[in-house]
Amino acid sequence: PSSDLALGLHMLNTVITEKIYDKEFLLQHTTAPCLVNKKENALALSNPEVLTSYQVYDPKTKTLVAHDAANVVPALSVKGTEFEKQYVTVFDLIAEQAAKVDDETLKVECGIKPEDAKRVARGFAAAKHGMIIHNMGGLQRTEYGAWAIAVGTYLSLFTGNIGHEGDGIYDIGGVSHRIPAGTPFEANPDITPAGKLHKTQFGEQILADDPYKINCLFIFFENLASQCPNTNSVKQALEKIPFVVTADLFMTPTCKYSDLVLPVTGVFETENVTASLRSNVISISEAKITPPGEAKSDLQICAGLAERLGFGEKFNEDPSVYINRVLEPYGFDYEHLKKVKAVDTRDFDWIPYKDGVFPTESTKAELFVGTWKDSGYPPIPEWRRTKESVNNADKYPLAAAQRKGFRTIHTTFSELETMQKLFGNFPTIFMNDEDAAARGIKSGDIVTAFNDRGEHTGRARVTQQVKKSVVLLENGWQDNFGGSSASNVTNNCYPAEGELPPLGFTHACNSTLVEVRKGE
């Protein structure tokens, strides 16, 4: 699970030491030449009141000047100058961290030949159009996933592969990345947030009454008891809450831990609109099927609850009113969308961060992350091995990763008999042939992956296509509808150490160690 961070830093080290970086891009469009005060470990400012008054070293005049001073070509390093004792450039800080992943570290952490990594780094630096595509990749869902993503961004910036047609970092953007959708409901100005309950820490926070005791929970659009990592802590939390209500179409494991289940309408039973982060097409969802029984839409349920709580007027509009509010920024209304059914909003001339202009106050890519420093972390990504790594393994020697199955999207469609008949109704656990042989396991055997968090049972598939010391679990299984959930064993930790706040709020399910035994 530490391999992406190690690989990225090793590639970055190649780009830096071989001087194949785009110096002009770094100087003009990033804070790489900006100075950091060594004593304070903070960006050097000419005016403390102006947080973007960064200073750089002008080798021509041998003085410190503003980063945006005219007719100045700053230095990427102050080594060998009179300022070396007091300052270091952001560029040199990054170079120092990248150098820590040497060839031997790369071989241990990634199991690949250093020359292969160097070849890829050279190719990316030389590319006319270089793009990094991770598409919500597994590297984000690791203990130091935020740093792995940051290092990938550094690679694009150091090679100048960002801000132009055909390059950048691509992660399936949709229309609302460019034009945020409108807000269907007005926020209540009288409500003061009393605390935060983070989804991936749901179990721990509820059990610890953090930020306070929860007496009632209303669940929409979620299957917490199957999809949250470390689901056993989630189940304990659901059992602790005195009154849990879930609105769903199916009797999911979450419903089974609820005191009340409300039947909700499906996508073809409710009029709605899609304007999302994942698609450039704004489309209509028409109600063409009469809902069964007493099923109601999420909006109807909320409106009914609001009426009983004394603020029904906030939710008593026709659904078209809320849909029009969502569509307002796009320049057309619901009546138009009903006629055309869908609107393709793609702008083929749109380029993210065009010409190296970034949405920061300085308009430059900010490589020194002050919020990390303020939280107790280094302001520059550094090499750290995740706690649950096979290189630290003792009790649980196998690294568990997850793949998407063919039969579901997360747990959606679990109940469809056609999908069950096509793709089976029992999880598969993929194992390396050497690991399987050491445990007396053959393809087709019933096996159980387990750790201190829980157990997940499936049918073994032994193959050489899975790396030694790695097992591959399937995401989307539930504790009913066949098999058990792989989330029973997955790691829900944040990328944090000790009492430090998290680097980010994505869980670390791919920083998971397990053992596998034959049988249930």
C-alpha angles and dihedrals in degrees: 000000000000093000098096093054091046093047093047094050092046091052090047090051089054091051091050101041093044090045094230093136123117099255095183092053092047092050097045104035109027140051091242093118094045117116127244121204104235095208095051097030087223136118111274110245128195088206117029089203091060109063093197097051089111119174128222134184117255106207091194096061095021090229139114114258139170115285091238097044114139122254093010125128104194125210122250090217138030094199110136093021131107088255096059095097094053103033144036127188123242086240092059092046089055092045090052093054094043091053091060091074099072127174094274093050090049092053092049097045101035105023092224135118114265091225090059091054091047091050091054091047092051091047093050092048092049096045117114088212116021123176131180112211118189100150098198087321127188091255089076092057096064132097094263096026092130089061092046089055091046092053090052087053090049089054091054092047096045091052095042090241097141136077097035137092111282099014139080136075112308125202106161100276123200138199096277090061087067100030115020113225119248122262113255095201132040116241116245106245091200095063117095116198108243099193145317130270109195115210099226091047092044096119098046094045095048093046090050094045088240118192087000140320114296114214100174133028126187113196124201129169093001142105097193096168092061109027105039111088116249089028095181090070088049091052091050089051093050089051090052097052107089096220125025122178123188128188111204145136094233139039096257124176087262089057089053089059092049129097092212130024120197118201109234130196122256130236095272092045097058133056111237145140134234120220105151149156091251104054138042091209118092105205140178124240108206125202104239101151127064109238114247122247115329097338113146134188121258088251092053091049092050092045091052092048092047090052091054091047094052104255102084092136089075092065105028100098124110110267089247089067092059092044091053090053090055092049097044097095090054096062101243136079139229093266090058092047091051089057099046097030093211140025122208105215098182114141106202091192093055114110121180112238090001114208091359097297110143131193094251129110090252091043086230131110104265107221097173105072109209094184090061090051091048089053093053099263129114110271089228122057111257136187113271128157115230116249092239099055129136086234088063095036122135115138095024112032103179128082112223119211126175135228132193116255127223096237103059146025098229098313096329114119093020089129098053110113092202091059091045091053092047099045105017132250103254130075124254122220112200117212137182112251094239093049091048094049091051088058097041092248126148132184110282095029118129107244137175128218110206146168137156091292097057148285137285122193126203146138116282122240110189116205144152089227092081116076118248113267090024129103123191119218127189121243119220105045119128135207086251129035089055133328126354136292119271086212087075088082104029125113117250097183121131120233092266139120122221111317096345117122117250124278086221140346099247110112124240102235091147091057090074129130122198143163122224125217131185113255133018 
